[in-house]
Amino acid sequence: MTQIIALVLGALFGGGLYLAGMMNPSKIINFLDIAGTLDPSLIFVMGGGIPVAAIGYSILKKREKPLIFDGIQVPIHDVINH
């Protein structure tokens, strides 16, 4: 069952990358080419992905164990208290 869930989540992630244009090498090169033809549209992809990942990470940290994948290792190092 976890393999099916992983397949669905991977396909969803890959589809999102495809729709965002991350599969087009010239779009990536133009995004990274600051001195040339800069294409800042992929900033919106990162701007949308970072909050989603942060919300998921904060939910995962509050749980005693993960909901689906039991073997996942979550970093718990707290910089403020050290």
Order of alpha helices (4+ residues) and beta strands (2+ residues): alpha-alpha-alpha
